[in-house]
Amino acid sequence: MAVKLICASHSPLMEFASPQEQRKEQVVRDTFSKLAAEVKAYDPTLIITFGPDHFNGFFYDLMPSFCVGIRATAAGDWDYGKAHPELNVPEATALQLVRRVLDEGVDVAYSYRMQADHGVTQPLHFLCDGQLNRYPTIPIFINGAAAPMPTTKRTLALGRAVGQFIQSLNLENERILILGTGGLSHDPPTPQMGSVPAEVEEFLICGRNPTAESRNNRQAKIIAVGQKLAAGDMSVAVPLNPEWDRALLDTLAKADFAAIEAMTEADIRRDGGRGGQEVRSWMAAFAALHTLGEYQMTTHCYEAISEWIAGFGIVSAELKG
């Protein structure tokens, strides 16, 4: 059995704004193209992807820390998966994963009608030539937007339980690809309960399936924040934090899970902004891989791109030997 990992930042603004430094955008797009070719050559028999949500598929009417998609479609935000929204979820295998994770002591929710937003669909779009359903894929949601959020300790426990599931497959011809997406440092204008008007709270509680006008208005606000950040207006968001991003990448490369476990929600918010909470997806992905053995991580690119409101990093990892 072969196992590989790819973790990447995401930003829906990639299709709506270009950095003043065009080199940065080219580096990111070239990296995705290179890794897409590698994924195609690898031809995974199963993708397990950890990703967040941005109040497109998960809301405060019932907010789990973790949720496995037994059946899933793209939420359609930022047009990802709008034409062909179905993900190719192997239902029986997803249920086996849920059973194993529960047996390992991690209480995980599961959904027969998951709506996966760009936190899951954008990386699949770039790594699978726009075909979200090209490979059998099990999406695993990790709450990285709706406070209070799961601790880093429980996030690592989830990743390790998924690693145990992968190990249990033990099929000679299995080729597993673990994806983690989110972060790194960024601070999009995600509304927070307790600090917004009643109508916004209502959206955060039950805002599924918005009208096209509502979705466009929301996306326009995010585009505007990126433009202001690029113009030097730091009043609209916590600035990107390349030092924190690189330190986190170094921590993951060294498999220093004790340091990760020590990180609190408040620490991440202070250093990485609201969107920095999404790094839980990277943590779970690396914990899953590390359960199978020691790994070697390669950083393919890192660029701080204000126009995309993202410290944008892309890495891969393979088991040693």
Secondary structure, DSSP 8 states (H G I E B T S, - for coil): -EEEEEEE---GGGGT---SSHHHHHHHHHHHHHHHHHHHHH--SEEEEEE--SSSS--TTS--SEEEESSEEE--GGGTTSSS-B----HHHHHHHHHHHHHTT---EEESSEEE-HHHHHHHHHHTTT-TTSS-EEEEEE--SSSS---HHHHHHHHHHHHHHHHHH--TT-EEEEEEE--SS-------TTSS-HHHHHHHHH--S--HHHHHHHHHHHHHHHHHHHTT-TTSS----HHHHHHHHHHHHTT-HHHHHT--HHHHHHHH-GGGGGGHHHHHHHHHHHHH--EEEEEEEEEEEGGGTEEEEEEEEEE--
